[in-house]
């Protein structure tokens, strides 16, 4: 795979459409149409469609024309790319970008007894780990530093949610541009998020693996009862759980066993989860294929073990060694099995290693086309985002120049 370089730092995630002003403008303001034409480029309009020696025309933040014979408006700023490549920007489908990390309210001290019922004020459900009413777009604040780091990796948009609790509420689709918060939120409710983790809840329950499974199943049953008995009570949490059930449902499984546990719950309640795994999916390819689920897959590979000391070498298990060897093969194995998946930077200690790990996955059999598909088309498809994922007329100009 060719090494990719950003051209002059241009990453056009920040081409957001000009619209009616809803905020006062202080100082001189240019209200003219913003039109750009990028010429003589090799343009991937989608993961499997390439146009050589083509032109991409951007008008007020959206794709106005693309192709070998695209007409260039007279008022366009023309940028000759001279054989460079244009791709749709990558989409990070699982992140907490722009959202503060959850803080635990767990109490400490010898005199504090167990807490069984939520002490959250308001007509919410009884357990603080069930918080489907959480809406990421209501508490989002742009983080320019993190956005810049993700843009440097090729990402132009992200689905951001509060990474906390069992029922985590809704995540939003947001551009990684530098405009105001109002301008970069592309979709306020892009997906609903779940996990088997209690998170920052101050309650004692659930505390075992069985607990989150039980409370999630009970919550779905309670929500169905609540919908059938609207006059019995008002419950913000159950109301919210019902209101988001038609959104894409993303489940943070964390490990292989939880993937199948989550899928069993999905079958019970007629839900189709999109499941975030842990990079070991190659170990159960046949079983995963039988579930027909879509996956979000990290590319976080273990470092080579230092076995120069015989004592250390003795403590490294065969399964650990095999995973070190086979982890980079995971995306290729999934693609070969026709299991739909998107790639994520999540679980990487250093996100700068994403490109290196992606190149390693390609070296181990993942095709360039499947890699681009997993970073553009598939994440957009999974959340029903028609605004991004490809470079077609009318879509947001969210792209990278390499």
Secondary structure, 3 states (H helix, E strand, C coil): CCCCCCCCCCEHHHECCCCCCCCCCCCCCCCCCCEEEEEEEEEEEECCEEEEEEEEEEECCEEEEEECCCCCCCCCEEEECCCCEEEECEEEEEECCCCCCCCCCCCCCCCCCCCCCCCCCCCCCCCCCECCCCEHHHCCCCCHHHHHHHHHCCEEEEEECCCCCCEEEEEEEEECCCCCHHHHEEEEEEEEEEECCCCCCCCCCCCCHHHHHHHHHHHHHHHHHHHHCCCCCCCHHHHHHHHCCCCEEEEECCCHHHHHHHHHHHHHCCCCEEEECCCCHHHHHHHHHHHCCEEEEECCCCCCCCCCCHHHHHCCCHHHHHHHHHHHHHHHHHHHCCCCEEEECCCCCCHHHHHHHHHHHHHCCCCHHHHHHHHCHHHHHHCCCCCCCCCCCCCEECEEEC
